[in-house]
Amino acid sequence: MVGSVANGSGGAVVLANGKLEPLAEELIQLDVSSDCGLAKVENGVGNGELGGEDGEGKRAIVLGRNMHTSSLAIREPDVDEEVTGEGEAYMASVLARYRRRLVERTKHLIGYPINLDYEYGALAQLQHFSINNAGDPFIESNYGVHSRQFEIGVLDWFARLWELEKNEYWGYITNCGTEGNLHGILVGREVFPDGILYASKDSHYSVFKAARMYRMESIKVKTLVSGEMDCSDFEQKLLQNKDKPAIVNLNIGTTVKGAVDDLDLVIKILEESGFKNRFYIHCDGALFGLMLPFVKRALKVTFKKPIGSVSVSGHKFVGCPMPCGVQITRREHIGALSKDVEYLATRDATIMGSRNGHAPLFLWYTLNKKGYKGFQKEVQRCLQNAHYLRNRLREAGIGAMLNELSSTVVFERPRDEEFVRMWQLACQGNIAHVVVMPDVTIEKLDSFLHELVQTRSNWLQGGRNPTPCIAEEIGGENCACALHKK
Ligand SMILES: *Cc1c(COP(=O)(O)O)cnc(C)c1O
């Protein structure tokens, strides 16, 4: 053994020669309390997407810390590195500390929809291979170290879930939900080159990014308090643009409020407004694409309805250590997008070139292990735990909202950035949320609630400061301020 981290020795590494090497300060610091580099920026300045263009007024957003103050330098190996092993020891110590930090940070991960409940030990044996699925999943390239057989197994599973026949779908495993959106909207644009993109203002930022990248005309549609697309505003905007086809981004779970847009109503409005056979719907199911099919009473996302594509993130509800996603579209659409590539002996119909060949293995493994039944159970548990959290928040006098088909609990933004960072809460304006994933247990929620109630009493000065009103964001019936509480 070359070197090991001296546990509890105040940040030093034992080298092979027995000497102690102190660790750089930035490695020792594991707390999240310092606010170095914390920048307060006025919303709207150089930031079109989040700006006050909806008449919401100016509001400060807090950006994360400047990483350059704590980056880990690359050290040039010593000439006699092989003899002293100092470099190895340095790296081992850095990694051991990093691992400890990951364990701690993972314990407090509650604000982002990442399912940590997985066990992939069986796949460790494959990590030494450079698996790459560059190109079209259905056409084997000359690059032989691939996992296309797993990728297509996964795609078949999703196509069946969304009711598209094997010979009628096309799809691929993406690098993330964003890539699915970039692809789905591009397919829509290729099918209707002069189409206008319609998306609710609560859509993920990647949707508006796609519009900018593709230089598409785009129209933001208003939302209801729930975060759902306001269909009367949608209809009005459609009628003002009847001369051009419509490309619609439909949210199956919005990022902040977990709202599900009403697919059936959107289709009805399109058809009744003169857009029959002149629209393309991309369903952004990054968050709930895989949860919705298992929720009773939920609307159904299916290719039996006139939709063009559906995408989902693999690292969110499914649970996967690396970011990935799934994109499914109709085979008839993909020809418009594809180009043959001689160099690879395959076809280019994806956004990226090289594609992660490990991700399909992880997805394949999870789908096999859990199956429909497993996912169904997990979805039910998430919804139950989300109700538990919402109820407990309300009992504590904290306004909270939970959409019916969702496990995202929205509540008043904590006034304590340290607490926000500790629990990695995603905040927007006056609200924050917790996304209840399968790994978020009642115990985790209880410990979160306990800390929240304590620190909240500090910033409300034991009740001397009034409970903030967030009726505009979550509705009066969910708000706990003096005016709205019952
Ligand atoms: C997370 C999310 C995305 C983006 O997915 P990534 O996998 O993070 O790229 C897109 N849409 C919605 C609604 C999301 O919640």
The ligand as a Gaussian input file, in Angstrom:
#p B3LYP/6-31G(d) Opt

LIG

0 1
 C      -34.729000      17.807000     -15.396000
 C      -35.637000      18.225000     -16.477000
 C      -35.182000      18.358000     -17.793000
 C      -33.740000      18.201000     -18.168000
 O      -33.279000      16.942000     -17.925000
 P      -31.713000      16.692000     -17.737000
 O      -31.679000      15.224000     -17.712000
 O      -31.331000      17.360000     -16.460000
 O      -31.036000      17.296000     -18.910000
 C      -36.097000      18.675000     -18.762000
 N      -37.386000      18.875000     -18.465000
 C      -37.852000      18.769000     -17.208000
 C      -39.311000      18.980000     -16.951000
 C      -36.994000      18.444000     -16.164000
 O      -37.473000      18.346000     -14.920000

